[in-house]
Amino acid sequence: DAKTTQPPSMDCAEGRAANLPCNHSTISGNEYVYWYRQIHSQGPQYIIHGLKNNETNEMASLIITEDRKSSTLILPHATLRDTAVYYCIVSSFRGSQGNLIFGKGTKLSVKP
Amino acid sequence: AAGVIQSPRHLIKEKRETATLKCYPIPRHDTVYWYQQGPGQDPQFLISFYEKMQSDKGSIPDRFSAQQFSDYHSELNMSSLELGDSALYFCASSFGLNAGELFFGEGSRLTVL
């Protein structure tokens, strides 16, 4: 069974913030939320991850609800190069044990 | 900065042939993952290695095998190739203690005719 639910597609105007939602209502206490993206046929690219606190890096912000059942990835100023499939993944890594299971993802189209 | 290197980038094989894909992780990374992505599909986890030992196994067919060598590079061996094996094969690496942040290569595209 899929651990996450994402909308299949979203559009965003260039220069505006892109807010990508993800539901993970069955997340376990030791599971992190990871976001990756894949630009057409390239290798997936790590964006950000978090456990329960909101996180920000140079690429994006991750907002996780207090009950941890959903999260939102925010690209503050989307550009055409941000057009990609965005994957929300929940997984627990203990040291080196673990892997990422990709679901369906959201195809984000950034338009001029 | 050095990235994950995969070779060959493109490979064409006939049905029932054998293929080997190679992956060279980022220096000092000790964990390697293999993913398969069919046309229009999402990446599917195949197998992973940590410190030269298999650490996790996904939907890897019995016809496939993989290993990680002493220099941490990894090879994915695929035998009795089928048309359905045509896909992009991605390798990713990570440093064990920072697991979860995987760095992916550009992929090897296998076409089985």
HADDOCK unambig.tbl for C-alpha pairs under 7 A between the chains (distance, minus, plus):
assign (segid A and resid 42 and name CA) (segid B and resid 106 and name CA) 5.61 0.50 0.50
assign (segid A and resid 43 and name CA) (segid B and resid 90 and name CA) 6.64 0.50 0.50
assign (segid A and resid 43 and name CA) (segid B and resid 104 and name CA) 5.27 0.50 0.50
assign (segid A and resid 43 and name CA) (segid B and resid 105 and name CA) 5.64 0.50 0.50
assign (segid A and resid 43 and name CA) (segid B and resid 106 and name CA) 4.93 0.50 0.50
assign (segid A and resid 43 and name CA) (segid B and resid 107 and name CA) 6.31 0.50 0.50
assign (segid A and resid 44 and name CA) (segid B and resid 104 and name CA) 6.02 0.50 0.50
assign (segid A and resid 45 and name CA) (segid B and resid 103 and name CA) 6.84 0.50 0.50
assign (segid A and resid 45 and name CA) (segid B and resid 104 and name CA) 6.75 0.50 0.50
assign (segid A and resid 46 and name CA) (segid B and resid 101 and name CA) 6.22 0.50 0.50
assign (segid A and resid 46 and name CA) (segid B and resid 102 and name CA) 6.55 0.50 0.50
assign (segid A and resid 93 and name CA) (segid B and resid 99 and name CA) 6.29 0.50 0.50
assign (segid A and resid 93 and name CA) (segid B and resid 100 and name CA) 6.50 0.50 0.50
assign (segid A and resid 95 and name CA) (segid B and resid 96 and name CA) 5.91 0.50 0.50
assign (segid A and resid 95 and name CA) (segid B and resid 97 and name CA) 5.43 0.50 0.50
assign (segid A and resid 95 and name CA) (segid B and resid 99 and name CA) 6.54 0.50 0.50
assign (segid A and resid 96 and name CA) (segid B and resid 50 and name CA) 6.65 0.50 0.50
assign (segid A and resid 96 and name CA) (segid B and resid 96 and name CA) 4.42 0.50 0.50
assign (segid A and resid 96 and name CA) (segid B and resid 97 and name CA) 6.40 0.50 0.50
assign (segid A and resid 96 and name CA) (segid B and resid 99 and name CA) 5.71 0.50 0.50
assign (segid A and resid 97 and name CA) (segid B and resid 55 and name CA) 6.24 0.50 0.50
assign (segid A and resid 98 and name CA) (segid B and resid 56 and name CA) 6.77 0.50 0.50
assign (segid A and resid 101 and name CA) (segid B and resid 44 and name CA) 6.95 0.50 0.50
assign (segid A and resid 101 and name CA) (segid B and resid 45 and name CA) 6.42 0.50 0.50
assign (segid A and resid 102 and name CA) (segid B and resid 42 and name CA) 6.42 0.50 0.50
assign (segid A and resid 102 and name CA) (segid B and resid 43 and name CA) 6.04 0.50 0.50
assign (segid A and resid 102 and name CA) (segid B and resid 44 and name CA) 6.74 0.50 0.50
assign (segid A and resid 103 and name CA) (segid B and resid 42 and name CA) 6.72 0.50 0.50
assign (segid A and resid 104 and name CA) (segid B and resid 42 and name CA) 6.43 0.50 0.50
